[in-house]
Amino acid sequence: MKNVLYVPLDDRPVNLDDVIVLGKSAGIHVITPDVTDLKNRLDSQKTASGTTLLATGSPAYGDTARIRQFILEHAASVDGFILSADMLAYGGLIGSRRLRTDAGGAYPAYDAAITDLLDVIREVKQAYPDKPVYVMDTIMRLATTSFAGGVDLAAYTESRNFMLQPRRSFTQYGDILSGYNLSPTGDYGSTATFDKEQYYNTRAHKFKTNRYILEVLAQEGSIDFLAVGVDDANTQGVQINEIHYMEAGINEWLGGTQGQNPDRAVILPDADGLGQALLARMANQLYRNGATTRYTVEYFGPHGSTLTSPYEYMDVHQNILRHLDIVGGVAVGDAREVEIIAITAADQALAAVNRIEYNDSRAVPSLVIDCVGAGAADAGITETLLGSRHTGSLLGYSGWNTPGNKIGLALGMAQARYAYVVTETDAAALELAVNAHGSLLFKRFLKDYFYKRLAIGEIRTYSRAHSLYENAATFTDQNMLLFNSPEDYAHLQALLRERMQTHTAALVGESAFLIGSAEPARSIRQINGGDWVFSEYTSAALPYDDPDYIWGRAFEITLNPHVTLE
């Protein structure tokens, strides 16, 4: 088993738990800092007057000094590194968005504390030049973080709308920093619910970090591959000049073309999918020496080039191609090794399932991306997928959140798994890995559809109906620990656990994961040339007390089902 040191974007399951399980599915032991050092949380304190909420505060961020020390202490014992710059420098994604009273000094000596933390990347590369070092960074999103550091939902909404407005186009670094508030014809006025100057300070500080990572660390070779995710983006707004600058930097400093270099650095819309995508690249490097995997992309519905999410600046097809660059794949017309099935119209779900079955008959593994459901898996698509026993053999699947997230999760699953099943021959190792893969695939359906499409609505309704504060009733579920009573929070936990037990039982009974039938569902255990070896699903269970609201909000839950195959 390979060992990979992983510093996640934050401690939400998509960035931590799922990456650890994905590693197991690919024979990789993912080594992470202690959970207490990674802990990110929304505001934990509040002030109120009767039934009126006045303010919140006291969020939690990761311990950057301890994380830096962890990297150094474990560097000798691992085979590679996947490091989040946001966690290393700022204590996590929400930490990188903390409103600042100043933007730091002039680049590159803008903040010695931050650059000292980031320079640990150089230290490990110099000490272990043959070990791959992958880094993920993010361009700051348009909106602030609601209920972190006293920022409320009104500020989140106003900041996103304000920062979404078109900005004057600049290419020079200094002009970008000084032009955040400039419209194409003038400048923008004041804000009502948040301090835009502090926001711009935060944005400038983060952009300096983006440049330092790319121009200094990546250019000098301390980073073998850099994935820059643009979180919560649009085709216009305050991010666009920064994106174009980073694209130009990839061209100038890393020999890229059109702002990308599949061998050195990629920038694209995604954040929460980057950990899994980079783990897939690592698996491909450790097991296949970086050999390129050939993919075809088949759309069931409109072509991805015609679809651009309002939360992204790149169309779906471009986003798939850039994610292929990250994981170590390439899109081809034929002679594929793996096929991407992107469902972009709900009425094409049956045709997509027929394609999965056809691919299985000719030994071409598939992965599925549900591009229809907005934020959660589409009901009709999910029901059709679950009605086929061939769905259990998918290498990857996702229906969660933005197109970039869905692509990163599904493709990360598939590439990591593929790199392992075509190279591993040890029977015991293959058994452990197929159980992990089955568990992760089962989880994706359990969470992306049964929780995000079904259970969450009931939870939100109860939370909002039992708000402690009249002025928080429409968003109580965004911080239930603060806005609901302890008794109601306990009820919400019990409600979650009961519903997810029911949904687990329902999912076990679907053809995709059917156990004990004449034609049980199967998963690919090993690929040996053109021959597939399968394992059959034999059991699936969800610990009763496992589901929980890790950040105290309905949007994100822990969910760790255990699936076994033989």
N, C-alpha and C positions, 0 to 999 in steps of 0.2 A: 504494500500500500504506500502511495506517495503522500508526503506531508506538504501542505501549502499554508503559509501564514496569511491570514485574511483579516484586514481591518475594514469593517463595513461602514456604509454611509451613515447608518444609525442602527438602533436595535429593534426596529420593527421586523416582524417575521419575514417579510419579503426580502429584506436585506441581510438577515442573520439566519434564522431557523431554516429557511428554504435553501439557502446556499450551503449550509452544512449537510442537509439531506441530499442535495444535488451532488455534493462531493462524494458522499457514500455511494451514490448510484454510479459513480465513475471511478470507484476505488481510490478516492482521495480523502485523507484525513484533514479536514479543515480546522486549523488551529487559530483560535481567536482570543483577544484579550478577555479578561474577566468581565462578566456581564455588568458588574457594578461600575467598571471604568467606561463602558459603552453606553450607560444609561442616558437616554434622552426622554424627557417628559415635558408635557405642557404645564401651564401654570398650576401650582398646587395650593395657592392661598388666594383669599378673596376678601373684599370688604363690601358690606351691604347695609342698606337702611331699610329695615322691614322686608317687604317683598320686592325691593328694588336693588338690583345688582349695581354696584358702583365701579368696582375695578377688580382685576386679577393680577397675580404676580408670582414670582418664584418658580420659574421653569428649571429644568435640570439638563445639563449638557455633559458630554463625555470628558474624561480626565486626560487631557492631551499629553501631559508630562508622563503619566503612567503608560499611556499607549506607546509613546516614543521609546520608553525603557523596555516595554514588552517586545517590541520589534528587535531591539538590539540583543536582548537576552535569548531569543529563540532563533535568531538568524542562522546560526550554524547548523541547526538540526532540521531545517526544512529544505524542500526542493525548489520552492519558488515563493513569490510574494505577490499578493493583490492588495493594494493599499488605497483607501479612500483619503484623498487630500482634505476633504471637508471634515472628516473625523479627526485626522491627524493635526490639522491646523486650527480648527474651530470647535471641536467637540461634537461634530455632527452636522447634518443638513440644516436643522433649524438654528443651530449655533452660528452658522455662516451667514444667517439673515438677521442677526441681532442688530437693532438700530444703534448707530454709532454717533458720538458727538464730534468725531473727526475722522478723516479718511486715511490717516497715517501720513508718513513722509513721502518724499519724492521717490519714485521707482528708480533703481531697484532696492534702495535702502529704506523701504517704506515702513517696515515693522520687523525689527530684529528678532522678536519673540516668535513671530510666525515663520520667518525664513530659517531660523534655527531648528524649529520643529520639522520643516519640510526637508532640510538638509540631511536628515536621517536616511532619506532615500539614497542620497549619494554615498553615505557611509556604508550601507549594506551592499550597494552595487560594487563599490571599490573593494570591499572585503571578499565578496563572492561574485566575481564577474561572470561566472558561467551559469548562475541561477537567474531565471527570468524574473524581471521586476515589472509588474503591470500596475498602472495607477489610473484611478478614476477621479475625475474632477467635474465640477458643475459650473455652468454659467448661472448666475443668480436669477431666480424666477421673477416674474412681473410682480406678484403679490407678496406682501408680508406674511408672516405666520400668525394666524388668529389664535388667541389665548396662549401666547408665548411672550413673556416679557411685558404683559399688560396691553398688548395689541388686541383689540376686540374685532368682532366680525364685520362691523361697519368699516373699520380701517382696512381690513383685508379686501373688502369689496371695492372701496374707493381707490386703494392703491393699485389694484389690478386694472381697473378701468382707466385710471390716470396714467399708468405706465404703458398701457396698451395704445395710447394715442401716438400717431406718427411723430418721429423725431427727425431733425435735420440730419442729412447724411454727411458723415465724416469718415475719413480713412486714417488720419494721423492720431496716434495714441493720445496726446495731450488734448486734442480737439474733442475726442470722444469723452474724456473725463469732464471737460468743462462744458460739454454740450448736452448733458443729460436733460436739461429743462427746456431745450430749444425746440420749438415746433418748426415745420418747414418754412414758416413765414414770420415767426416771432418767438415768443416764449409763453410758457404756461403759467397760470395764476396760482393762487394759494390753495391749500388743501384744508379740509375741515376736521378730519378725524385722525390724521397721522402727520408727523413732521417730515415733510418731503426732503428737507435738507439732511436730516439724519439718515433717511432712506438712501439718498444719493451718496452720502459718506460710506454707508455699508456697501453699496454697489461698487463704488470706486475702489474700496479696500479689497473686495473680492476679485475685482477685475485685475488688480495688481498681482494678486496671487495667481490667477489664471495665467497671466503673462509670465510670471516667474517660473511656474512649472513647465510651461511650454518652451520659453526662450532659453532658460538656463538649464534646468534639469533634463528635459527631454533632448534638447539640442546637443548637450555634452555627452549624451549616451547613458546617463544614470537611470533613465526610464527606457525599458525595451519597447513598451507599447503604452500609449496614453489614450484613454477613452474619455472624451469631454461630452458630458450630457447637458443639454439645455432643458432645464426643468420649467414646466408651465410656460410655454412660449406662444408666439404668434408670428404671422408673416410681417407684422409691423410692430413698432413700439421701441422701448428703451433698450432692448437687448440686441437689436439687429446690427448696430454698428460694432458691438462687441463680437458677435458671431462672425461677421465678415473679417474683423481684425484677426481673430483666431484662425480662420480659414487661410488668410494671407500668411500668417505666421507658419502654419503647417507647410504651405508651399515654399516659403523662403528658408525656414530654418531646418525643415525635415524633408525637403525634396518632394513635397506633395504635388498633386495635380487637382485643380478645381477644389482646393481646400481639404483634401483627404489624402492619406497615405496608408493603405491597408497593412503595410509592414511596420509603421511607426506610430501613427496617430489618426484618430477619427473623431469628428464632432457631429452630433446628431441629437434629435429630440428624444430624450429618455433620461431617467435617473435611477428609478427603483429596479430597472432591469439590468443595470450595468454589472452588478456583482455576479449574477448568474452568467451573463454573456462573457465576462472575463474569466470566470472559472472554466467555461467551455473552451476558451482559447488556451488556458493553461493545460487542461486535459489533453487537448490536441497536440500541444507542444511536448508534454511529458511522455505521451504514449505513441505519438505518430511523428515526432520530430517536426511538427508544424506542417505536415502535408496538407495541401488544400483539399477540402471536401467539396464535391460538385453537387450543387442543388439546382432543382428547377422550381419555379414559382408558378403555381396554377391558381388563377382567380375564379371563384364561383360567385359571380356578380360583376359589378363594374371593375375595370382594371384599377389597380392601386394608384396609378399615375393621375387619376381623376379625383382622388380623395385626399383632402387635407383637413385634419382636425383643427377646430378653433383653439386648441391648446398646443399646437405644434406649428413649426414654420416650414416643414418638409412634407411632401406627399408620402403616402403609405408605401409606394413602391420604392422610392428613394430610401426611405427609412429601412425597409427590408434589406436593400443592397448594402447600406452602411452597417447594419447589424451583422450581415454576412462577413463584412470586412473585419469586424471585431472578433467573431468566433473562429475565424480562419476558414471561411467558405467562399465560394464564388458561384454566381448564377450562370447556368449554362442552358442551352436549348434542349439538349438531349444527353445521353450517356450519364445521367445523373446517378448519384449515390443515395441521395435523400430528396424527398419532395416536400415542398412547402405548400400546404393547402390553405389558402387565405379566403375565408368566406366573407364576402362583402355585400351579399343580399340574402335576406332570410329565406326567400323562396327557393334558394339554391342549396339548401342544407342536404336534401336527399341526394342530389347529384354529387355533393362533396363526399358523403358517406359511400356512395357507389365507387367513387375514385379511391377511397381508402381501401375498400375491399379489392378492387382491381390491382392496386399497388401491392397488397399483400400476396396476391396470386402470382405476381411476377417478382417477388422478393425485392421490392423497393420500399424501404421504410418511409413513413409519413409523419409529419407534424401538422397540427391544425392551429390556426389563429382565427378567433372569432372577432372579426372587425365590425360587426353589426351592433352588438350591445354596447351602449355608452356607459362606461364605468363598471358594468357587470355583464356577465354572459347573457346572450339573448335566449329567451325561453324556448322558442321554437327550434333554434339551432341546437341547443343543449339536449332537448328531448330527442331529437333525431339522432344526434351523436350517441347518446346513451342507449338508444335502441339497437345498436349494432355491437356484436361481440368483438368486431375488429377494432373498435375504438380503444379497447384495453391494451392493444399492441402499439399504440402511438408512441413515438419517441419523445414527443413534446406537445403541449397544449396550453393555451391561456385564453381567457376571456376577460381579464381584469384590467380595468382602468384605461389609460390613454393607448392609442395605437403603438406608440414607442414602448410602453411598458409591456403590452401583450407580445410584441415581437421579441423583445429582449428575453422575456421569461420562457416563451415557447421555444425559441431558437437556442437559447442557452441550455435548456433541458435536452434538446435533441442532439446538439453537437457534443456536449459532454458525454452523453450516453453512447453516441455512435463511436466516439474515439475509444471508448472502453470495450464495447462488445465486439469490435473487429480486431482487437489486439489481445485481450485477456483469455487465458486458457485454463486457469486454475478453477476447479469445480466449486470449492468452498467460497472463493472470492466472488465468483459469478453469482452464487446464491445470495450472498449478502447484498450485492449490488442490485439485483433484480427486485429484492424486497424493498430497498430504498426507492428505486424508480417507481414501483407500483404504488408505494405510499405517497410519493410526491404527485403522481398523476391523479390518484384518487383525491388528494387534497385540492388540487386545482379545480376539479368539478365541485367538490363539497364547498369550497369557499367562493369560487367565482360565480357560481349559480345559486346553490342552496342557501348560502349565507347572504351574499351581496344582492341577490335578486329577490329572495323570499324572506328569510328571517329578519333581515335588517329593518324592513319596513315596520314590523310589529314592535321591534325594540325602539325605534325612533318615535313611534307614536306614543308608546307608554312613557318614555323619558320626557317628551315634550308636554304630555298631559299632566305630568307630576312635577313640573318645574317648581323650584323654590322661589323663583323670581319672575314677576310678570313680564319684565322687559327682556327675559331670556327664554321665553317659552317657545320661540320659533327655532332656537338652536341649542336647546338644552343637551341634546345628544352629542354635542361636540366637546363637552367636558362634563360628563355625568358625575364624576367624583365631586365636582364643585357645585353643580347646578341641581343635582338631585339629592334627596336626603339619604343617609346611610341605609335606612330601611328599604327605600326604593332602589338604591344601587344593588343591594343584596337580592332584591326581587329580579332585577334586570340580569344579574349573573345567573340566577336559577333559570330564568326564562331562556337565556342563551343556551345553557347546558341541556335543558330539556328539548329545545327545538333541534339542536345539532345532533342529539341522540336519535331523534325521529328521522332527521334527514340522512344520517349515516345509514340507518337501516334501509331507507328507501334507495339510497345509492347502491348498496350491496345487492339489492334486488334487480337492478338494471342490467340489461344484457352486456353492457360494456365491462362490468365487474362481476358478472354472475358466477356464483360458486356452487359446485356440486351438481350441476346439470349434465345432461348428456353431451352438450357442447359448451363446456365451461369457457369463460373468458381467459385469454392468454396474453402474456407479455413476452417480448423478445428477450431471451436470456443471453444469446450469443449469435454472432454472424460469422460464419466460416466460409469465406468466398461467397458463393451464391446460395449456400445452405443456411437456414435459420434453425436455431434450437429454441424451443419455447418453454416457458414455465406457466403453469395454470394457477389462477387465483384460488387460494384455499381459505383465507380468512381476512376479515377487515374489522377493526374496532377503533373506537375513539374513547380514550379515557374520559370518564364523566366530568372530572374537575379540570380537564385540560383547557377547554375554551374559556378565554377571559379577555377583557378589554385592556390590552397591555398599556395603552395610553389613556385609559379612562374615557374613551370616546367610542361611539358605535362604528365608526368608519374602519377601524383596524382591530382584529382579534388574533389571539394565538389559536392555532388549530393544528394538532399533530396526530393524525390518524396513523395506525400501525397496520400495514397490509403485509401478508405473507403469501408466497407463491412456491409451488413445488414443480 
